[in-house]
Amino acid sequence: MQTGPDTDSTLLKRVLGPYNQMPNDVEIAHMVDDLLRQGEELLARVAGHEQAAAALGDWHQLTTDGPTDQPLGNWNHARALARTVRSFHRVLAEQ
């Protein structure tokens, strides 16, 4: 999947949209892959910014721990990744 400002924004809006619009498990897995790829691409760019400290901590925990073994664990994990990627974008936009 191509990424860029428009596709990043579209993905984040989709994942962070209304909770009742949760996609199926296969779509969630693809979204998580895309979010992980985006986050990794942004990681080096935000690492030196003090404003990114909390988001970097979240990123580390999310990528280390992965989703919980609960009924909505994968969806909640995707949403947490999306919030963290959104924070990375905000830090970079403020620079």
N, CA, C and O atoms as a Tinker XYZ file with bonds, in Angstrom:
   380  protein
     1  N      0.830000   -1.175000    0.000000    73     2
     2  CA     0.000000    0.000000    0.000000    64     1     3
     3  C      0.875000    1.238000    0.000000    63     2     4     5
     4  O      1.877000    1.293000    0.713000    81     3
     5  N      0.502000    2.238000   -0.800000    73     3     6
     6  CA     1.254000    3.479000   -0.837000    64     5     7
     7  C      0.941000    4.298000    0.402000    63     6     8     9
     8  O     -0.177000    4.290000    0.915000    81     7
     9  N      1.968000    5.007000    0.868000    73     7    10
    10  CA     1.723000    5.907000    1.980000    64     9    11
    11  C      2.164000    7.294000    1.573000    63    10    12    13
    12  O      2.995000    7.461000    0.681000    81    11
    13  N      1.623000    8.247000    2.209000    73    11    14
    14  CA     1.900000    9.651000    1.972000    64    13    15
    15  C      0.954000   10.426000    2.850000    63    14    16    17
    16  O      0.145000    9.828000    3.559000    81    15
    17  N      1.032000   11.757000    2.825000    73    15    18
    18  CA     0.166000   12.536000    3.712000    64    17    19
    19  C     -1.317000   12.219000    3.552000    63    18    20    21
    20  O     -2.036000   12.140000    4.548000    81    19
    21  N     -1.789000   12.036000    2.326000    73    19    22
    22  CA    -3.215000   11.775000    2.124000    64    21    23
    23  C     -3.602000   10.386000    2.597000    63    22    24    25
    24  O     -4.612000   10.223000    3.282000    81    23
    25  N     -2.806000    9.374000    2.238000    73    23    26
    26  CA    -3.160000    8.019000    2.650000    64    25    27
    27  C     -2.963000    7.826000    4.143000    63    26    28    29
    28  O     -3.714000    7.080000    4.770000    81    27
    29  N     -1.955000    8.492000    4.731000    73    27    30
    30  CA    -1.758000    8.430000    6.178000    64    29    31
    31  C     -2.994000    8.971000    6.884000    63    30    32    33
    32  O     -3.512000    8.355000    7.815000    81    31
    33  N     -3.456000   10.118000    6.433000    73    31    34
    34  CA    -4.615000   10.762000    7.029000    64    33    35
    35  C     -5.862000    9.903000    6.882000    63    34    36    37
    36  O     -6.649000    9.781000    7.820000    81    35
    37  N     -6.043000    9.316000    5.722000    73    35    38
    38  CA    -7.203000    8.465000    5.473000    64    37    39
    39  C     -7.185000    7.258000    6.399000    63    38    40    41
    40  O     -8.212000    6.903000    6.977000    81    39
    41  N     -6.036000    6.632000    6.541000    73    39    42
    42  CA    -5.922000    5.470000    7.418000    64    41    43
    43  C     -6.228000    5.861000    8.859000    63    42    44    45
    44  O     -6.986000    5.171000    9.541000    81    43
    45  N     -5.648000    6.954000    9.323000    73    43    46
    46  CA    -5.875000    7.378000   10.699000    64    45    47
    47  C     -7.348000    7.696000   10.934000    63    46    48    49
    48  O     -7.902000    7.329000   11.969000    81    47
    49  N     -7.975000    8.364000    9.996000    73    47    50
    50  CA    -9.403000    8.672000   10.137000    64    49    51
    51  C    -10.233000    7.400000   10.178000    63    50    52    53
    52  O    -11.193000    7.307000   10.943000    81    51
    53  N     -9.875000    6.437000    9.373000    73    51    54
    54  CA   -10.632000    5.175000    9.342000    64    53    55
    55  C    -10.489000    4.410000   10.655000    63    54    56    57
    56  O    -11.474000    3.922000   11.209000    81    55
    57  N     -9.268000    4.312000   11.143000    73    55    58
    58  CA    -9.032000    3.559000   12.376000    64    57    59
    59  C     -9.617000    4.293000   13.587000    63    58    60    61
    60  O    -10.111000    3.660000   14.520000    81    59
    61  N     -9.560000    5.608000   13.570000    73    59    62
    62  CA   -10.032000    6.374000   14.721000    64    61    63
    63  C    -11.472000    6.855000   14.563000    63    62    64    65
    64  O    -11.952000    7.662000   15.359000    81    63
    65  N    -12.142000    6.370000   13.557000    73    63    66
    66  CA   -13.536000    6.728000   13.339000    64    65    67
    67  C    -14.439000    6.097000   14.385000    63    66    68    69
    68  O    -13.965000    5.561000   15.387000    81    67
    69  N    -15.729000    6.165000   14.148000    73    67    70
    70  CA   -16.683000    5.604000   15.114000    64    69    71
    71  C    -16.374000    4.145000   15.440000    63    70    72    73
    72  O    -16.100000    3.330000   14.559000    81    71
    73  N    -16.428000    3.853000   16.711000    73    71    74
    74  CA   -16.067000    2.519000   17.185000    64    73    75
    75  C    -16.949000    1.439000   16.575000    63    74    76    77
    76  O    -16.501000    0.312000   16.365000    81    75
    77  N    -18.198000    1.780000   16.291000    73    75    78
    78  CA   -19.126000    0.789000   15.741000    64    77    79
    79  C    -18.878000    0.492000   14.266000    63    78    80    81
    80  O    -19.566000   -0.347000   13.684000    81    79
    81  N    -17.908000    1.168000   13.655000    73    79    82
    82  CA   -17.551000    0.895000   12.265000    64    81    83
    83  C    -16.286000    0.036000   12.176000    63    82    84    85
    84  O    -15.516000    0.136000   11.221000    81    83
    85  N    -16.096000   -0.788000   13.170000    73    83    86
    86  CA   -14.931000   -1.668000   13.219000    64    85    87
    87  C    -14.937000   -2.602000   12.002000    63    86    88    89
    88  O    -15.939000   -3.264000   11.731000    81    87
    89  N    -13.821000   -2.652000   11.275000    73    87    90
    90  CA   -13.740000   -3.559000   10.130000    64    89    91
    91  C    -13.528000   -5.007000   10.580000    63    90    92    93
    92  O    -13.415000   -5.293000   11.772000    81    91
    93  N    -13.478000   -5.904000    9.606000    73    91    94
    94  CA   -13.262000   -7.317000    9.943000    64    93    95
    95  C    -11.798000   -7.551000   10.332000    63    94    96    97
    96  O    -10.956000   -6.667000   10.172000    81    95
    97  N    -11.514000   -8.733000   10.835000    73    95    98
    98  CA   -10.180000   -9.054000   11.360000    64    97    99
    99  C     -9.073000   -8.928000   10.319000    63    98   100   101
   100  O     -7.967000   -8.496000   10.643000    81    99
   101  N     -9.357000   -9.299000    9.085000    73    99   102
   102  CA    -8.347000   -9.207000    8.026000    64   101   103
   103  C     -8.012000   -7.742000    7.747000    63   102   104   105
   104  O     -6.842000   -7.391000    7.596000    81   103
   105  N     -9.024000   -6.898000    7.680000    73   103   106
   106  CA    -8.789000   -5.471000    7.455000    64   105   107
   107  C     -8.022000   -4.852000    8.619000    63   106   108   109
   108  O     -7.133000   -4.025000    8.415000    81   107
   109  N     -8.366000   -5.250000    9.823000    73   107   110
   110  CA    -7.645000   -4.743000   10.993000    64   109   111
   111  C     -6.170000   -5.135000   10.916000    63   110   112   113
   112  O     -5.297000   -4.318000   11.209000    81   111
   113  N     -5.889000   -6.365000   10.528000    73   111   114
   114  CA    -4.496000   -6.819000   10.400000    64   113   115
   115  C     -3.744000   -5.981000    9.368000    63   114   116   117
   116  O     -2.587000   -5.626000    9.593000    81   115
   117  N     -4.373000   -5.662000    8.257000    73   115   118
   118  CA    -3.737000   -4.817000    7.235000    64   117   119
   119  C     -3.516000   -3.403000    7.771000    63   118   120   121
   120  O     -2.481000   -2.788000    7.513000    81   119
   121  N     -4.485000   -2.900000    8.510000    73   119   122
   122  CA    -4.347000   -1.564000    9.094000    64   121   123
   123  C     -3.184000   -1.525000   10.082000    63   122   124   125
   124  O     -2.399000   -0.577000   10.090000    81   123
   125  N     -3.080000   -2.552000   10.907000    73   123   126
   126  CA    -1.983000   -2.611000   11.873000    64   125   127
   127  C     -0.646000   -2.641000   11.139000    63   126   128   129
   128  O      0.287000   -1.941000   11.534000    81   127
   129  N     -0.539000   -3.430000   10.090000    73   127   130
   130  CA     0.696000   -3.469000    9.300000    64   129   131
   131  C      1.038000   -2.088000    8.765000    63   130   132   133
   132  O      2.186000   -1.653000    8.847000    81   131
   133  N      0.045000   -1.399000    8.218000    73   131   134
   134  CA     0.272000   -0.061000    7.673000    64   133   135
   135  C      0.657000    0.934000    8.766000    63   134   136   137
   136  O      1.532000    1.776000    8.564000    81   135
   137  N      0.007000    0.837000    9.913000    73   135   138
   138  CA     0.334000    1.727000   11.027000    64   137   139
   139  C      1.742000    1.469000   11.549000    63   138   140   141
   140  O      2.470000    2.411000   11.861000    81   139
   141  N      2.125000    0.215000   11.644000    73   139   142
   142  CA     3.485000   -0.113000   12.085000    64   141   143
   143  C      4.516000    0.417000   11.098000    63   142   144   145
   144  O      5.554000    0.942000   11.503000    81   143
   145  N      4.237000    0.284000    9.818000    73   143   146
   146  CA     5.149000    0.789000    8.788000    64   145   147
   147  C      5.263000    2.317000    8.889000    63   146   148   149
   148  O      6.366000    2.862000    8.856000    81   147
   149  N      4.141000    2.990000    9.009000    73   147   150
   150  CA     4.160000    4.452000    9.129000    64   149   151
   151  C      4.904000    4.897000   10.374000    63   150   152   153
   152  O      5.725000    5.813000   10.329000    81   151
   153  N      4.610000    4.243000   11.478000    73   151   154
   154  CA     5.279000    4.600000   12.719000    64   153   155
   155  C      6.779000    4.420000   12.640000    63   154   156   157
   156  O      7.536000    5.271000   13.107000    81   155
   157  N      7.210000    3.321000   12.052000    73   155   158
   158  CA     8.648000    3.073000   11.905000    64   157   159
   159  C      9.297000    4.124000   11.007000    63   158   160   161
   160  O     10.431000    4.535000   11.252000    81   159
   161  N      8.584000    4.557000    9.968000    73   159   162
   162  CA     9.105000    5.586000    9.077000    64   161   163
   163  C      9.239000    6.928000    9.800000    63   162   164   165
   164  O     10.152000    7.697000    9.502000    81   163
   165  N      8.355000    7.212000   10.733000    73   163   166
   166  CA     8.366000    8.480000   11.467000    64   165   167
   167  C      9.276000    8.460000   12.688000    63   166   168   169
   168  O      9.701000    9.510000   13.169000    81   167
   169  N      9.565000    7.290000   13.176000    73   167   170
   170  CA    10.283000    7.126000   14.435000    64   169   171
   171  C     11.593000    7.915000   14.495000    63   170   172   173
   172  O     11.817000    8.653000   15.454000    81   171
   173  N     12.434000    7.778000   13.518000    73   171   174
   174  CA    13.728000    8.465000   13.531000    64   173   175
   175  C     13.563000    9.980000   13.474000    63   174   176   177
   176  O     14.371000   10.723000   14.031000    81   175
   177  N     12.519000   10.427000   12.801000    73   175   178
   178  CA    12.293000   11.873000   12.665000    64   177   179
   179  C     11.783000   12.510000   13.950000    63   178   180   181
   180  O     12.039000   13.690000   14.190000    81   179
   181  N     11.068000   11.758000   14.782000    73   179   182
   182  CA    10.532000   12.327000   16.017000    64   181   183
   183  C     11.398000   12.024000   17.233000    63   182   184   185
   184  O     11.215000   12.630000   18.289000    81   183
   185  N     12.327000   11.104000   17.097000    73   183   186
   186  CA    13.109000   10.635000   18.249000    64   185   187
   187  C     13.838000   11.763000   18.980000    63   186   188   189
   188  O     13.987000   11.696000   20.200000    81   187
   189  N     14.279000   12.764000   18.292000    73   187   190
   190  CA    15.034000   13.841000   18.925000    64   189   191
   191  C     14.186000   14.958000   19.492000    63   190   192   193
   192  O     14.731000   15.923000   20.028000    81   191
   193  N     12.887000   14.862000   19.394000    73   191   194
   194  CA    12.003000   15.934000   19.849000    64   193   195
   195  C     11.450000   15.615000   21.237000    63   194   196   197
   196  O     10.844000   14.567000   21.460000    81   195
   197  N     11.673000   16.540000   22.153000    73   195   198
   198  CA    11.205000   16.354000   23.522000    64   197   199
   199  C      9.687000   16.191000   23.585000    63   198   200   201
   200  O      9.175000   15.461000   24.434000    81   199
   201  N      8.965000   16.870000   22.685000    73   199   202
   202  CA     7.505000   16.797000   22.666000    64   201   203
   203  C      7.002000   15.404000   22.309000    63   202   204   205
   204  O      5.832000   15.094000   22.536000    81   203
   205  N      7.857000   14.573000   21.761000    73   203   206
   206  CA     7.456000   13.232000   21.338000    64   205   207
   207  C      7.718000   12.173000   22.406000    63   206   208   209
   208  O      7.457000   10.993000   22.176000    81   207
   209  N      8.225000   12.572000   23.562000    73   207   210
   210  CA     8.631000   11.597000   24.582000    64   209   211
   211  C      7.501000   10.657000   24.977000    63   210   212   213
   212  O      7.706000    9.444000   25.031000    81   211
   213  N      6.319000   11.183000   25.254000    73   211   214
   214  CA     5.201000   10.326000   25.672000    64   213   215
   215  C      4.787000    9.390000   24.542000    63   214   216   217
   216  O      4.543000    8.205000   24.768000    81   215
   217  N      4.710000    9.925000   23.330000    73   215   218
   218  CA     4.322000    9.106000   22.179000    64   217   219
   219  C      5.365000    8.024000   21.910000    63   218   220   221
   220  O      5.016000    6.903000   21.539000    81   219
   221  N      6.627000    8.351000   22.092000    73   219   222
   222  CA     7.679000    7.352000   21.894000    64   221   223
   223  C      7.564000    6.237000   22.934000    63   222   224   225
   224  O      7.779000    5.066000   22.622000    81   223
   225  N      7.228000    6.603000   24.158000    73   223   226
   226  CA     7.002000    5.587000   25.192000    64   225   227
   227  C      5.819000    4.699000   24.852000    63   226   228   229
   228  O      5.866000    3.481000   25.026000    81   227
   229  N      4.752000    5.331000   24.363000    73   227   230
   230  CA     3.581000    4.559000   23.940000    64   229   231
   231  C      3.941000    3.618000   22.800000    63   230   232   233
   232  O      3.552000    2.450000   22.802000    81   231
   233  N      4.687000    4.131000   21.828000    73   231   234
   234  CA     5.079000    3.326000   20.673000    64   233   235
   235  C      5.858000    2.098000   21.117000    63   234   236   237
   236  O      5.601000    0.983000   20.664000    81   235
   237  N      6.810000    2.323000   22.010000    73   235   238
   238  CA     7.628000    1.211000   22.504000    64   237   239
   239  C      6.745000    0.159000   23.185000    63   238   240   241
   240  O      6.877000   -1.036000   22.920000    81   239
   241  N      5.858000    0.607000   24.051000    73   239   242
   242  CA     4.999000   -0.346000   24.755000    64   241   243
   243  C      4.084000   -1.081000   23.779000    63   242   244   245
   244  O      3.931000   -2.298000   23.878000    81   243
   245  N      3.474000   -0.361000   22.841000    73   243   246
   246  CA     2.550000   -0.990000   21.891000    64   245   247
   247  C      3.253000   -2.000000   20.997000    63   246   248   249
   248  O      2.715000   -3.072000   20.722000    81   247
   249  N      4.458000   -1.657000   20.541000    73   247   250
   250  CA     5.161000   -2.564000   19.639000    64   249   251
   251  C      5.833000   -3.707000   20.383000    63   250   252   253
   252  O      6.108000   -4.753000   19.794000    81   251
   253  N      6.097000   -3.521000   21.653000    73   251   254
   254  CA     6.690000   -4.582000   22.464000    64   253   255
   255  C      5.625000   -5.560000   22.955000    63   254   256   257
   256  O      5.791000   -6.777000   22.860000    81   255
   257  N      4.546000   -5.019000   23.476000    73   255   258
   258  CA     3.497000   -5.852000   24.071000    64   257   259
   259  C      2.526000   -6.432000   23.053000    63   258   260   261
   260  O      2.048000   -7.553000   23.226000    81   259
   261  N      2.231000   -5.688000   22.000000    73   259   262
   262  CA     1.245000   -6.135000   21.022000    64   261   263
   263  C     -0.157000   -6.049000   21.589000    63   262   264   265
   264  O     -0.361000   -5.493000   22.668000    81   263
   265  N     -1.119000   -6.592000   20.874000    73   263   266
   266  CA    -2.509000   -6.514000   21.329000    64   265   267
   267  C     -2.776000   -7.440000   22.514000    63   266   268   269
   268  O     -2.079000   -8.433000   22.725000    81   267
   269  N     -3.805000   -7.084000   23.275000    73   267   270
   270  CA    -4.212000   -7.949000   24.382000    64   269   271
   271  C     -5.005000   -9.125000   23.829000    63   270   272   273
   272  O     -5.489000   -9.088000   22.697000    81   271
   273  N     -5.128000  -10.144000   24.625000    73   271   274
   274  CA    -5.874000  -11.334000   24.232000    64   273   275
   275  C     -7.322000  -11.197000   24.703000    63   274   276   277
   276  O     -7.828000  -12.053000   25.429000    81   275
   277  N     -7.971000  -10.139000   24.295000    73   275   278
   278  CA    -9.362000   -9.851000   24.639000    64   277   279
   279  C    -10.181000   -9.834000   23.350000    63   278   280   281
   280  O     -9.602000   -9.758000   22.267000    81   279
   281  N    -11.489000   -9.902000   23.432000    73   279   282
   282  CA   -12.310000   -9.927000   22.218000    64   281   283
   283  C    -12.046000   -8.780000   21.249000    63   282   284   285
   284  O    -12.071000   -8.996000   20.038000    81   283
   285  N    -11.793000   -7.571000   21.740000    73   283   286
   286  CA   -11.523000   -6.426000   20.860000    64   285   287
   287  C    -10.060000   -5.996000   20.929000    63   286   288   289
   288  O     -9.727000   -4.861000   20.589000    81   287
   289  N     -9.195000   -6.896000   21.364000    73   287   290
   290  CA    -7.787000   -6.556000   21.552000    64   289   291
   291  C     -7.097000   -6.033000   20.306000    63   290   292   293
   292  O     -6.361000   -5.048000   20.381000    81   291
   293  N     -7.315000   -6.666000   19.166000    73   291   294
   294  CA    -6.658000   -6.219000   17.927000    64   293   295
   295  C     -7.159000   -4.854000   17.489000    63   294   296   297
   296  O     -6.377000   -4.019000   17.033000    81   295
   297  N     -8.455000   -4.623000   17.624000    73   295   298
   298  CA    -9.028000   -3.334000   17.231000    64   297   299
   299  C     -8.556000   -2.220000   18.168000    63   298   300   301
   300  O     -8.211000   -1.131000   17.710000    81   299
   301  N     -8.540000   -2.485000   19.461000    73   299   302
   302  CA    -8.044000   -1.487000   20.409000    64   301   303
   303  C     -6.560000   -1.209000   20.190000    63   302   304   305
   304  O     -6.108000   -0.073000   20.331000    81   303
   305  N     -5.811000   -2.246000   19.847000    73   303   306
   306  CA    -4.376000   -2.075000   19.565000    64   305   307
   307  C     -4.185000   -1.196000   18.326000    63   306   308   309
   308  O     -3.336000   -0.304000   18.323000    81   307
   309  N     -4.968000   -1.444000   17.282000    73   307   310
   310  CA    -4.882000   -0.628000   16.063000    64   309   311
   311  C     -5.201000    0.822000   16.381000    63   310   312   313
   312  O     -4.520000    1.726000   15.896000    81   311
   313  N     -6.213000    1.051000   17.177000    73   311   314
   314  CA    -6.601000    2.420000   17.528000    64   313   315
   315  C     -5.507000    3.113000   18.356000    63   314   316   317
   316  O     -5.250000    4.302000   18.169000    81   315
   317  N     -4.872000    2.382000   19.259000    73   315   318
   318  CA    -3.781000    2.956000   20.048000    64   317   319
   319  C     -2.584000    3.285000   19.154000    63   318   320   321
   320  O     -1.956000    4.332000   19.312000    81   319
   321  N     -2.274000    2.395000   18.223000    73   319   322
   322  CA    -1.194000    2.687000   17.268000    64   321   323
   323  C     -1.525000    3.932000   16.450000    63   322   324   325
   324  O     -0.657000    4.776000   16.227000    81   323
   325  N     -2.762000    4.050000   16.008000    73   323   326
   326  CA    -3.167000    5.204000   15.205000    64   325   327
   327  C     -3.042000    6.504000   16.001000    63   326   328   329
   328  O     -2.597000    7.519000   15.464000    81   327
   329  N     -3.428000    6.480000   17.264000    73   327   330
   330  CA    -3.288000    7.684000   18.091000    64   329   331
   331  C     -1.816000    8.061000   18.249000    63   330   332   333
   332  O     -1.473000    9.243000   18.254000    81   331
   333  N     -0.957000    7.069000   18.375000    73   331   334
   334  CA     0.473000    7.334000   18.525000    64   333   335
   335  C      1.063000    7.875000   17.228000    63   334   336   337
   336  O      1.846000    8.825000   17.257000    81   335
   337  N      0.702000    7.289000   16.096000    73   335   338
   338  CA     1.171000    7.792000   14.800000    64   337   339
   339  C      0.667000    9.219000   14.593000    63   338   340   341
   340  O      1.406000   10.067000   14.093000    81   339
   341  N     -0.563000    9.488000   14.966000    73   339   342
   342  CA    -1.112000   10.846000   14.858000    64   341   343
   343  C     -0.281000   11.807000   15.712000    63   342   344   345
   344  O     -0.013000   12.931000   15.289000    81   343
   345  N      0.125000   11.377000   16.901000    73   343   346
   346  CA     0.975000   12.215000   17.754000    64   345   347
   347  C      2.317000   12.490000   17.089000    63   346   348   349
   348  O      2.823000   13.610000   17.152000    81   347
   349  N      2.895000   11.478000   16.452000    73   347   350
   350  CA     4.148000   11.687000   15.718000    64   349   351
   351  C      3.966000   12.753000   14.641000    63   350   352   353
   352  O      4.808000   13.639000   14.495000    81   351
   353  N      2.876000   12.669000   13.893000    73   351   354
   354  CA     2.598000   13.655000   12.842000    64   353   355
   355  C      2.457000   15.064000   13.441000    63   354   356   357
   356  O      2.951000   16.036000   12.871000    81   355
   357  N      1.791000   15.162000   14.571000    73   355   358
   358  CA     1.599000   16.470000   15.205000    64   357   359
   359  C      2.927000   17.071000   15.646000    63   358   360   361
   360  O      3.160000   18.267000   15.469000    81   359
   361  N      3.787000   16.257000   16.213000    73   359   362
   362  CA     5.103000   16.753000   16.632000    64   361   363
   363  C      5.864000   17.297000   15.425000    63   362   364   365
   364  O      6.453000   18.376000   15.487000    81   363
   365  N      5.848000   16.550000   14.342000    73   363   366
   366  CA     6.568000   16.974000   13.148000    64   365   367
   367  C      5.944000   18.231000   12.523000    63   366   368   369
   368  O      6.657000   19.079000   11.987000    81   367
   369  N      4.636000   18.345000   12.592000    73   367   370
   370  CA     3.955000   19.522000   12.039000    64   369   371
   371  C      4.287000   20.776000   12.834000    63   370   372   373
   372  O      4.277000   21.878000   12.285000    81   371
   373  N      4.576000   20.624000   14.103000    73   371   374
   374  CA     4.894000   21.767000   14.953000    64   373   375
   375  C      6.329000   22.262000   14.768000    63   374   376   377
   376  O      6.686000   23.332000   15.262000    81   375
   377  N      7.133000   21.504000   14.072000    73   375   378
   378  CA     8.539000   21.869000   13.875000    64   377   379
   379  C      8.722000   22.798000   12.701000    63   378   380
   380  O      9.847000   23.199000   12.400000    81   379
